[in-house]
Amino acid sequence: MELKSLKKKYKSKGFAAGCSREVIEQGAEMLGWPLDEVLQKTINAMRDCEARVASEMEKN
């Protein structure tokens, strides 16, 4: 997923409905990072561990 797509979906209440946007935004503020930076870092982190997660899911 690209940042542009995530930002568009982020506005939809149905996307990641269990996640609190308020908590995410407060966390970004506490870090002193713009929300876009937090979202991009999250995308990057998920990409970095994608193969490992897929491998673990195959075991189950």
All heavy atoms as TSV, in Angstrom:
chain	resi	resn	atom	element	x	y	z
A	1	MET	N	N	0.844	-1.172	0.000
A	1	MET	CA	C	0.000	0.000	0.000
A	1	MET	C	C	0.892	1.239	0.000
A	1	MET	O	O	1.924	1.261	0.651
A	1	MET	CB	C	-0.893	-0.016	1.240
A	1	MET	CG	C	-1.786	1.202	1.335
A	1	MET	SD	S	-2.965	1.161	2.681
A	1	MET	CE	C	-4.134	0.014	2.024
A	2	GLU	N	N	0.450	2.219	-0.717
A	2	GLU	CA	C	1.190	3.481	-0.781
A	2	GLU	C	C	0.552	4.496	0.164
A	2	GLU	O	O	-0.633	4.384	0.504
A	2	GLU	CB	C	1.192	4.025	-2.207
A	2	GLU	CG	C	1.877	3.119	-3.207
A	2	GLU	CD	C	3.335	2.848	-2.881
A	2	GLU	OE1	O	4.032	3.761	-2.412
A	2	GLU	OE2	O	3.779	1.714	-3.088
A	3	LEU	N	N	1.321	5.477	0.572
A	3	LEU	CA	C	0.851	6.490	1.513
A	3	LEU	C	C	-0.417	7.165	1.004
A	3	LEU	O	O	-1.372	7.357	1.762
A	3	LEU	CB	C	1.946	7.526	1.783
A	3	LEU	CG	C	1.569	8.662	2.731
A	3	LEU	CD1	C	1.170	8.123	4.100
A	3	LEU	CD2	C	2.724	9.648	2.862
A	4	LYS	N	N	-0.456	7.511	-0.258
A	4	LYS	CA	C	-1.623	8.188	-0.825
A	4	LYS	C	C	-2.884	7.348	-0.636
A	4	LYS	O	O	-3.938	7.868	-0.251
A	4	LYS	CB	C	-1.385	8.481	-2.306
A	4	LYS	CG	C	-2.496	9.243	-2.972
A	4	LYS	CD	C	-2.151	9.545	-4.417
A	4	LYS	CE	C	-3.277	10.298	-5.101
A	4	LYS	NZ	N	-2.959	10.621	-6.484
A	5	SER	N	N	-2.781	6.048	-0.878
A	5	SER	CA	C	-3.924	5.140	-0.714
A	5	SER	C	C	-4.324	5.033	0.746
A	5	SER	O	O	-5.515	5.030	1.077
A	5	SER	CB	C	-3.593	3.758	-1.248
A	5	SER	OG	O	-3.303	3.809	-2.616
A	6	LEU	N	N	-3.337	4.918	1.620
A	6	LEU	CA	C	-3.624	4.805	3.049
A	6	LEU	C	C	-4.324	6.060	3.560
A	6	LEU	O	O	-5.285	5.972	4.318
A	6	LEU	CB	C	-2.342	4.558	3.846
A	6	LEU	CG	C	-2.504	4.474	5.363
A	6	LEU	CD1	C	-3.511	3.401	5.764
A	6	LEU	CD2	C	-1.162	4.227	6.027
A	7	LYS	N	N	-3.855	7.215	3.147
A	7	LYS	CA	C	-4.473	8.465	3.594
A	7	LYS	C	C	-5.935	8.541	3.154
A	7	LYS	O	O	-6.787	8.994	3.916
A	7	LYS	CB	C	-3.691	9.656	3.067
A	7	LYS	CG	C	-2.371	9.862	3.788
A	7	LYS	CD	C	-1.551	10.952	3.178
A	7	LYS	CE	C	-2.250	12.286	3.231
A	7	LYS	NZ	N	-1.409	13.383	2.770
A	8	LYS	N	N	-6.221	8.060	1.957
A	8	LYS	CA	C	-7.591	8.074	1.459
A	8	LYS	C	C	-8.462	7.121	2.282
A	8	LYS	O	O	-9.554	7.466	2.710
A	8	LYS	CB	C	-7.614	7.678	-0.014
A	8	LYS	CG	C	-8.975	7.748	-0.641
A	8	LYS	CD	C	-8.902	7.426	-2.119
A	8	LYS	CE	C	-10.283	7.472	-2.750
A	8	LYS	NZ	N	-10.237	7.163	-4.173
A	9	LYS	N	N	-7.948	5.916	2.537
A	9	LYS	CA	C	-8.697	4.925	3.310
A	9	LYS	C	C	-8.812	5.325	4.778
A	9	LYS	O	O	-9.804	5.023	5.435
A	9	LYS	CB	C	-8.025	3.556	3.198
A	9	LYS	CG	C	-8.139	2.942	1.825
A	9	LYS	CD	C	-7.364	1.640	1.764
A	9	LYS	CE	C	-7.335	1.080	0.379
A	9	LYS	NZ	N	-8.425	0.167	0.109
A	10	TYR	N	N	-7.798	6.003	5.299
A	10	TYR	CA	C	-7.748	6.429	6.693
A	10	TYR	C	C	-8.962	7.291	7.048
A	10	TYR	O	O	-9.448	7.260	8.173
A	10	TYR	CB	C	-6.451	7.216	6.923
A	10	TYR	CG	C	-6.164	7.617	8.337
A	10	TYR	CD1	C	-5.558	6.732	9.224
A	10	TYR	CD2	C	-6.448	8.892	8.801
A	10	TYR	CE1	C	-5.260	7.108	10.523
A	10	TYR	CE2	C	-6.153	9.270	10.096
A	10	TYR	CZ	C	-5.565	8.381	10.945
A	10	TYR	OH	O	-5.273	8.756	12.237
A	11	LYS	N	N	-9.467	8.022	6.088
A	11	LYS	CA	C	-10.619	8.907	6.314
A	11	LYS	C	C	-11.921	8.133	6.451
A	11	LYS	O	O	-12.883	8.620	7.025
A	11	LYS	CB	C	-10.731	9.917	5.173
A	11	LYS	CG	C	-9.579	10.884	5.111
A	11	LYS	CD	C	-9.689	11.790	3.908
A	11	LYS	CE	C	-8.450	12.651	3.786
A	11	LYS	NZ	N	-8.465	13.475	2.577
A	12	SER	N	N	-11.945	6.894	5.941
A	12	SER	CA	C	-13.141	6.073	5.988
A	12	SER	C	C	-13.256	5.396	7.353
A	12	SER	O	O	-12.337	4.711	7.795
A	12	SER	CB	C	-13.074	5.012	4.893
A	12	SER	OG	O	-14.079	4.052	5.085
A	13	LYS	N	N	-14.408	5.560	7.999
A	13	LYS	CA	C	-14.604	4.966	9.324
A	13	LYS	C	C	-14.588	3.442	9.279
A	13	LYS	O	O	-14.268	2.792	10.261
A	13	LYS	CB	C	-15.898	5.465	9.935
A	13	LYS	CG	C	-15.867	6.934	10.281
A	13	LYS	CD	C	-17.097	7.331	11.061
A	13	LYS	CE	C	-17.128	8.820	11.304
A	13	LYS	NZ	N	-16.335	9.235	12.411
A	14	GLY	N	N	-14.902	2.859	8.129
A	14	GLY	CA	C	-14.925	1.411	8.002
A	14	GLY	C	C	-13.545	0.780	7.891
A	14	GLY	O	O	-13.360	-0.396	8.169
A	15	PHE	N	N	-12.548	1.574	7.493
A	15	PHE	CA	C	-11.186	1.064	7.340
A	15	PHE	C	C	-10.508	1.022	8.698
A	15	PHE	O	O	-10.459	2.016	9.408
A	15	PHE	CB	C	-10.394	1.967	6.388
A	15	PHE	CG	C	-8.952	1.561	6.223
A	15	PHE	CD1	C	-8.618	0.441	5.487
A	15	PHE	CD2	C	-7.951	2.292	6.813
A	15	PHE	CE1	C	-7.290	0.061	5.336
A	15	PHE	CE2	C	-6.624	1.927	6.678
A	15	PHE	CZ	C	-6.298	0.804	5.936
A	16	ALA	N	N	-10.009	-0.139	9.083
A	16	ALA	CA	C	-9.350	-0.322	10.385
A	16	ALA	C	C	-10.230	0.236	11.496
A	16	ALA	O	O	-9.797	1.030	12.335
A	16	ALA	CB	C	-7.975	0.318	10.385
A	17	ALA	N	N	-11.485	-0.195	11.479
A	17	ALA	CA	C	-12.488	0.341	12.400
A	17	ALA	C	C	-12.110	0.171	13.872
A	17	ALA	O	O	-12.534	0.956	14.713
A	17	ALA	CB	C	-13.837	-0.310	12.126
A	18	GLY	N	N	-11.300	-0.822	14.176
A	18	GLY	CA	C	-10.911	-1.050	15.568
A	18	GLY	C	C	-9.793	-0.154	16.058
A	18	GLY	O	O	-9.443	-0.185	17.233
A	19	CYS	N	N	-9.237	0.632	15.168
A	19	CYS	CA	C	-8.126	1.518	15.534
A	19	CYS	C	C	-8.645	2.916	15.825
A	19	CYS	O	O	-9.463	3.446	15.079
A	19	CYS	CB	C	-7.105	1.601	14.398
A	19	CYS	SG	S	-6.311	0.043	14.065
A	20	SER	N	N	-8.146	3.503	16.866
A	20	SER	CA	C	-8.540	4.857	17.232
A	20	SER	C	C	-7.674	5.873	16.493
A	20	SER	O	O	-6.469	5.950	16.722
A	20	SER	CB	C	-8.394	5.059	18.744
A	20	SER	OG	O	-8.529	6.415	19.073
A	21	ARG	N	N	-8.295	6.628	15.619
A	21	ARG	CA	C	-7.561	7.680	14.903
A	21	ARG	C	C	-7.003	8.701	15.896
A	21	ARG	O	O	-5.916	9.225	15.732
A	21	ARG	CB	C	-8.474	8.420	13.927
A	21	ARG	CG	C	-8.694	7.887	12.526
A	21	ARG	CD	C	-8.872	6.515	12.383
A	21	ARG	NE	N	-9.281	6.113	11.019
A	21	ARG	CZ	C	-9.693	4.905	10.802
A	21	ARG	NH1	N	-9.772	4.049	11.780
A	21	ARG	NH2	N	-10.014	4.531	9.590
A	22	GLU	N	N	-7.785	8.951	16.944
A	22	GLU	CA	C	-7.362	9.923	17.953
A	22	GLU	C	C	-6.056	9.490	18.624
A	22	GLU	O	O	-5.147	10.291	18.808
A	22	GLU	CB	C	-8.460	10.094	19.005
A	22	GLU	CG	C	-8.157	11.169	20.026
A	22	GLU	CD	C	-9.296	11.352	21.008
A	22	GLU	OE1	O	-10.473	11.292	20.596
A	22	GLU	OE2	O	-8.990	11.563	22.204
A	23	VAL	N	N	-5.952	8.214	18.962
A	23	VAL	CA	C	-4.730	7.702	19.598
A	23	VAL	C	C	-3.552	7.802	18.638
A	23	VAL	O	O	-2.449	8.196	19.034
A	23	VAL	CB	C	-4.937	6.246	20.083
A	23	VAL	CG1	C	-3.619	5.614	20.499
A	23	VAL	CG2	C	-5.933	6.202	21.228
A	24	ILE	N	N	-3.783	7.457	17.380
A	24	ILE	CA	C	-2.717	7.537	16.378
A	24	ILE	C	C	-2.237	8.975	16.235
A	24	ILE	O	O	-1.033	9.259	16.230
A	24	ILE	CB	C	-3.194	6.978	15.026
A	24	ILE	CG1	C	-3.476	5.474	15.153
A	24	ILE	CG2	C	-2.181	7.263	13.920
A	24	ILE	CD1	C	-4.215	4.871	13.983
A	25	GLU	N	N	-3.177	9.899	16.142
A	25	GLU	CA	C	-2.829	11.310	15.974
A	25	GLU	C	C	-2.141	11.873	17.216
A	25	GLU	O	O	-1.198	12.652	17.112
A	25	GLU	CB	C	-4.079	12.098	15.599
A	25	GLU	CG	C	-4.543	11.733	14.193
A	25	GLU	CD	C	-5.969	12.134	13.879
A	25	GLU	OE1	O	-6.597	12.875	14.679
A	25	GLU	OE2	O	-6.462	11.701	12.820
A	26	GLN	N	N	-2.576	11.457	18.403
A	26	GLN	CA	C	-1.914	11.893	19.638
A	26	GLN	C	C	-0.495	11.340	19.707
A	26	GLN	O	O	0.426	12.032	20.138
A	26	GLN	CB	C	-2.704	11.435	20.864
A	26	GLN	CG	C	-3.970	12.208	21.090
A	26	GLN	CD	C	-4.794	11.634	22.240
A	26	GLN	OE1	O	-4.510	10.566	22.782
A	26	GLN	NE2	N	-5.843	12.357	22.603
A	27	GLY	N	N	-0.313	10.099	19.278
A	27	GLY	CA	C	1.018	9.503	19.264
A	27	GLY	C	C	1.952	10.250	18.331
A	27	GLY	O	O	3.112	10.512	18.673
A	28	ALA	N	N	1.449	10.601	17.153
A	28	ALA	CA	C	2.250	11.371	16.201
A	28	ALA	C	C	2.653	12.713	16.814
A	28	ALA	O	O	3.809	13.130	16.709
A	28	ALA	CB	C	1.472	11.589	14.902
A	29	GLU	N	N	1.700	13.335	17.474
A	29	GLU	CA	C	1.979	14.629	18.112
A	29	GLU	C	C	3.024	14.479	19.213
A	29	GLU	O	O	3.947	15.293	19.324
A	29	GLU	CB	C	0.686	15.192	18.689
A	29	GLU	CG	C	0.819	16.605	19.215
A	29	GLU	CD	C	-0.507	17.165	19.691
A	29	GLU	OE1	O	-1.526	16.972	18.991
A	29	GLU	OE2	O	-0.509	17.790	20.760
A	30	MET	N	N	2.910	13.428	20.016
A	30	MET	CA	C	3.873	13.190	21.092
A	30	MET	C	C	5.278	12.962	20.541
A	30	MET	O	O	6.263	13.364	21.154
A	30	MET	CB	C	3.439	11.992	21.943
A	30	MET	CG	C	2.209	12.268	22.784
A	30	MET	SD	S	1.528	10.791	23.578
A	30	MET	CE	C	2.845	10.374	24.704
A	31	LEU	N	N	5.358	12.301	19.385
A	31	LEU	CA	C	6.651	12.057	18.744
A	31	LEU	C	C	7.195	13.304	18.054
A	31	LEU	O	O	8.374	13.367	17.722
A	31	LEU	CB	C	6.523	10.929	17.712
A	31	LEU	CG	C	6.307	9.530	18.271
A	31	LEU	CD1	C	5.855	8.584	17.174
A	31	LEU	CD2	C	7.580	9.024	18.929
A	32	GLY	N	N	6.303	14.246	17.802
A	32	GLY	CA	C	6.705	15.449	17.078
A	32	GLY	C	C	6.823	15.200	15.584
A	32	GLY	O	O	7.554	15.897	14.887
A	33	TRP	N	N	6.106	14.178	15.104
A	33	TRP	CA	C	6.139	13.823	13.691
A	33	TRP	C	C	4.799	14.170	13.056
A	33	TRP	O	O	3.752	14.000	13.677
A	33	TRP	CB	C	6.350	12.325	13.501
A	33	TRP	CG	C	7.646	11.782	13.990
A	33	TRP	CD1	C	8.752	12.469	14.359
A	33	TRP	CD2	C	7.976	10.403	14.170
A	33	TRP	NE1	N	9.741	11.606	14.748
A	33	TRP	CE2	C	9.292	10.339	14.635
A	33	TRP	CE3	C	7.273	9.233	13.975
A	33	TRP	CZ2	C	9.926	9.138	14.908
A	33	TRP	CZ3	C	7.905	8.033	14.253
A	33	TRP	CH2	C	9.218	7.989	14.709
A	34	PRO	N	N	4.819	14.585	11.798
A	34	PRO	CA	C	3.550	14.759	11.093
A	34	PRO	C	C	2.880	13.397	10.906
A	34	PRO	O	O	3.555	12.361	10.842
A	34	PRO	CB	C	3.949	15.343	9.743
A	34	PRO	CG	C	5.407	15.569	9.769
A	34	PRO	CD	C	5.971	14.927	10.988
A	35	LEU	N	N	1.562	13.391	10.830
A	35	LEU	CA	C	0.822	12.144	10.662
A	35	LEU	C	C	1.302	11.379	9.440
A	35	LEU	O	O	1.452	10.155	9.494
A	35	LEU	CB	C	-0.686	12.422	10.563
A	35	LEU	CG	C	-1.575	11.197	10.423
A	35	LEU	CD1	C	-1.410	10.244	11.604
A	35	LEU	CD2	C	-3.026	11.622	10.269
A	36	ASP	N	N	1.580	12.079	8.342
A	36	ASP	CA	C	2.065	11.406	7.128
A	36	ASP	C	C	3.336	10.607	7.402
A	36	ASP	O	O	3.522	9.516	6.871
A	36	ASP	CB	C	2.347	12.412	6.014
A	36	ASP	CG	C	1.083	12.925	5.348
A	36	ASP	OD1	O	-0.026	12.573	5.804
A	36	ASP	OD2	O	1.213	13.667	4.356
A	37	GLU	N	N	4.210	11.134	8.228
A	37	GLU	CA	C	5.462	10.441	8.543
A	37	GLU	C	C	5.188	9.172	9.346
A	37	GLU	O	O	5.788	8.121	9.091
A	37	GLU	CB	C	6.411	11.358	9.305
A	37	GLU	CG	C	7.769	10.740	9.547
A	37	GLU	CD	C	8.765	11.708	10.160
A	37	GLU	OE1	O	8.488	12.923	10.241
A	37	GLU	OE2	O	9.845	11.227	10.553
A	38	VAL	N	N	4.278	9.249	10.305
A	38	VAL	CA	C	3.921	8.070	11.101
A	38	VAL	C	C	3.314	6.996	10.197
A	38	VAL	O	O	3.667	5.818	10.301
A	38	VAL	CB	C	2.935	8.441	12.233
A	38	VAL	CG1	C	2.384	7.205	12.918
A	38	VAL	CG2	C	3.599	9.359	13.239
A	39	LEU	N	N	2.424	7.414	9.318
A	39	LEU	CA	C	1.794	6.453	8.415
A	39	LEU	C	C	2.824	5.810	7.486
A	39	LEU	O	O	2.793	4.595	7.271
A	39	LEU	CB	C	0.683	7.130	7.612
A	39	LEU	CG	C	-0.495	7.670	8.432
A	39	LEU	CD1	C	-1.483	8.400	7.526
A	39	LEU	CD2	C	-1.180	6.583	9.223
A	40	GLN	N	N	3.739	6.602	6.949
A	40	GLN	CA	C	4.759	6.051	6.049
A	40	GLN	C	C	5.698	5.109	6.794
A	40	GLN	O	O	6.051	4.039	6.285
A	40	GLN	CB	C	5.562	7.167	5.379
A	40	GLN	CG	C	6.542	6.662	4.338
A	40	GLN	CD	C	5.854	5.948	3.187
A	40	GLN	OE1	O	5.039	6.522	2.489
A	40	GLN	NE2	N	6.190	4.677	2.980
A	41	LYS	N	N	6.094	5.468	8.008
A	41	LYS	CA	C	6.961	4.591	8.794
A	41	LYS	C	C	6.252	3.276	9.121
A	41	LYS	O	O	6.870	2.218	9.143
A	41	LYS	CB	C	7.411	5.291	10.078
A	41	LYS	CG	C	8.438	6.380	9.848
A	41	LYS	CD	C	8.828	7.043	11.162
A	41	LYS	CE	C	9.821	8.157	10.962
A	41	LYS	NZ	N	11.156	7.710	10.610
A	42	THR	N	N	4.956	3.347	9.347
A	42	THR	CA	C	4.174	2.136	9.621
A	42	THR	C	C	4.127	1.240	8.390
A	42	THR	O	O	4.316	0.024	8.491
A	42	THR	CB	C	2.757	2.514	10.084
A	42	THR	OG1	O	2.851	3.340	11.250
A	42	THR	CG2	C	1.928	1.282	10.390
A	43	ILE	N	N	3.889	1.840	7.232
A	43	ILE	CA	C	3.895	1.074	5.978
A	43	ILE	C	C	5.249	0.400	5.788
A	43	ILE	O	O	5.327	-0.792	5.475
A	43	ILE	CB	C	3.570	1.990	4.775
A	43	ILE	CG1	C	2.115	2.446	4.824
A	43	ILE	CG2	C	3.876	1.275	3.457
A	43	ILE	CD1	C	1.778	3.562	3.847
A	44	ASN	N	N	6.312	1.146	5.989
A	44	ASN	CA	C	7.662	0.595	5.811
A	44	ASN	C	C	7.925	-0.563	6.771
A	44	ASN	O	O	8.490	-1.586	6.372
A	44	ASN	CB	C	8.717	1.686	6.002
A	44	ASN	CG	C	8.654	2.756	4.944
A	44	ASN	OD1	O	8.028	2.593	3.898
A	44	ASN	ND2	N	9.274	3.892	5.211
A	45	ALA	N	N	7.505	-0.408	8.029
A	45	ALA	CA	C	7.722	-1.463	9.019
A	45	ALA	C	C	6.948	-2.721	8.646
A	45	ALA	O	O	7.461	-3.841	8.780
A	45	ALA	CB	C	7.309	-0.968	10.399
A	46	MET	N	N	5.739	-2.540	8.162
A	46	MET	CA	C	4.934	-3.696	7.756
A	46	MET	C	C	5.562	-4.399	6.562
A	46	MET	O	O	5.559	-5.630	6.491
A	46	MET	CB	C	3.502	-3.251	7.459
A	46	MET	CG	C	2.763	-2.797	8.707
A	46	MET	SD	S	1.143	-2.110	8.365
A	46	MET	CE	C	0.260	-3.576	7.893
A	47	ARG	N	N	6.104	-3.643	5.640
A	47	ARG	CA	C	6.776	-4.243	4.481
A	47	ARG	C	C	7.998	-5.042	4.924
A	47	ARG	O	O	8.276	-6.119	4.391
A	47	ARG	CB	C	7.210	-3.163	3.503
A	47	ARG	CG	C	6.082	-2.591	2.697
A	47	ARG	CD	C	6.569	-1.523	1.756
A	47	ARG	NE	N	5.446	-0.934	1.041
A	47	ARG	CZ	C	5.465	0.270	0.508
A	47	ARG	NH1	N	6.546	1.024	0.587
A	47	ARG	NH2	N	4.413	0.741	-0.113
A	48	ASP	N	N	8.730	-4.513	5.900
A	48	ASP	CA	C	9.950	-5.179	6.370
A	48	ASP	C	C	9.676	-6.548	6.979
A	48	ASP	O	O	10.519	-7.436	6.912
A	48	ASP	CB	C	10.682	-4.307	7.398
A	48	ASP	CG	C	11.372	-3.108	6.785
A	48	ASP	OD1	O	11.517	-3.051	5.540
A	48	ASP	OD2	O	11.774	-2.205	7.548
A	49	CYS	N	N	8.510	-6.722	7.594
A	49	CYS	CA	C	8.244	-8.005	8.255
A	49	CYS	C	C	7.213	-8.853	7.517
A	49	CYS	O	O	6.806	-9.909	8.010
A	49	CYS	CB	C	7.819	-7.776	9.705
A	49	CYS	SG	S	6.253	-6.935	9.895
A	50	GLU	N	N	6.815	-8.437	6.332
A	50	GLU	CA	C	5.775	-9.133	5.573
A	50	GLU	C	C	6.105	-10.612	5.336
A	50	GLU	O	O	5.265	-11.491	5.554
A	50	GLU	CB	C	5.558	-8.424	4.240
A	50	GLU	CG	C	4.470	-9.029	3.401
A	50	GLU	CD	C	4.247	-8.256	2.105
A	50	GLU	OE1	O	5.077	-7.418	1.735
A	50	GLU	OE2	O	3.224	-8.522	1.472
A	51	ALA	N	N	7.312	-10.907	4.899
A	51	ALA	CA	C	7.695	-12.289	4.604
A	51	ALA	C	C	7.671	-13.153	5.869
A	51	ALA	O	O	7.207	-14.303	5.838
A	51	ALA	CB	C	9.076	-12.337	3.962
A	52	ARG	N	N	8.132	-12.599	6.962
A	52	ARG	CA	C	8.140	-13.343	8.230
A	52	ARG	C	C	6.720	-13.668	8.688
A	52	ARG	O	O	6.437	-14.779	9.147
A	52	ARG	CB	C	8.833	-12.529	9.317
A	52	ARG	CG	C	10.044	-13.186	9.885
A	52	ARG	CD	C	10.678	-12.332	10.919
A	52	ARG	NE	N	10.520	-10.922	10.534
A	52	ARG	CZ	C	10.998	-9.889	11.194
A	52	ARG	NH1	N	11.667	-10.075	12.281
A	52	ARG	NH2	N	10.817	-8.673	10.792
A	53	VAL	N	N	5.839	-12.699	8.597
A	53	VAL	CA	C	4.447	-12.911	9.005
A	53	VAL	C	C	3.801	-13.965	8.112
A	53	VAL	O	O	3.120	-14.869	8.596
A	53	VAL	CB	C	3.653	-11.584	8.963
A	53	VAL	CG1	C	2.164	-11.828	9.161
A	53	VAL	CG2	C	4.180	-10.624	10.017
A	54	ALA	N	N	4.012	-13.863	6.814
A	54	ALA	CA	C	3.455	-14.844	5.878
A	54	ALA	C	C	3.954	-16.251	6.211
A	54	ALA	O	O	3.194	-17.216	6.193
A	54	ALA	CB	C	3.798	-14.466	4.445
A	55	SER	N	N	5.222	-16.363	6.523
A	55	SER	CA	C	5.814	-17.650	6.873
A	55	SER	C	C	5.170	-18.216	8.131
A	55	SER	O	O	4.855	-19.417	8.189
A	55	SER	CB	C	7.326	-17.485	7.071
A	55	SER	OG	O	7.891	-18.667	7.538
A	56	GLU	N	N	4.970	-17.396	9.119
A	56	GLU	CA	C	4.331	-17.847	10.367
A	56	GLU	C	C	2.883	-18.268	10.136
A	56	GLU	O	O	2.410	-19.233	10.712
A	56	GLU	CB	C	4.392	-16.741	11.426
A	56	GLU	CG	C	5.766	-16.506	12.004
A	56	GLU	CD	C	6.319	-17.734	12.729
A	56	GLU	OE1	O	5.548	-18.413	13.459
A	56	GLU	OE2	O	7.512	-18.015	12.568
A	57	MET	N	N	2.207	-17.560	9.260
A	57	MET	CA	C	0.806	-17.889	8.974
A	57	MET	C	C	0.702	-19.221	8.248
A	57	MET	O	O	-0.259	-19.974	8.459
A	57	MET	CB	C	0.137	-16.772	8.184
A	57	MET	CG	C	-0.050	-15.512	9.001
A	57	MET	SD	S	-0.824	-14.185	8.099
A	57	MET	CE	C	-2.474	-14.845	7.901
A	58	GLU	N	N	1.686	-19.544	7.417
A	58	GLU	CA	C	1.679	-20.814	6.703
A	58	GLU	C	C	1.848	-21.990	7.653
A	58	GLU	O	O	1.339	-23.076	7.397
A	58	GLU	CB	C	2.786	-20.840	5.657
A	58	GLU	CG	C	2.499	-19.972	4.459
A	58	GLU	CD	C	3.655	-19.917	3.479
A	58	GLU	OE1	O	4.676	-20.593	3.696
A	58	GLU	OE2	O	3.525	-19.191	2.481
A	59	LYS	N	N	2.548	-21.772	8.757
A	59	LYS	CA	C	2.775	-22.832	9.728
A	59	LYS	C	C	1.481	-23.205	10.465
A	59	LYS	O	O	1.352	-24.321	10.950
A	59	LYS	CB	C	3.806	-22.389	10.772
A	59	LYS	CG	C	5.208	-22.262	10.205
A	59	LYS	CD	C	6.148	-21.785	11.289
A	59	LYS	CE	C	7.546	-21.525	10.726
A	59	LYS	NZ	N	8.439	-20.996	11.763
A	60	ASN	N	N	0.584	-22.263	10.560
A	60	ASN	CA	C	-0.664	-22.515	11.311
A	60	ASN	C	C	-1.709	-23.024	10.429
A	60	ASN	O	O	-2.395	-22.992	9.739
A	60	ASN	CB	C	-1.120	-21.243	12.033
A	60	ASN	CG	C	-0.107	-20.843	13.081
A	60	ASN	OD1	O	0.469	-21.677	13.722
A	60	ASN	ND2	N	0.083	-19.558	13.256
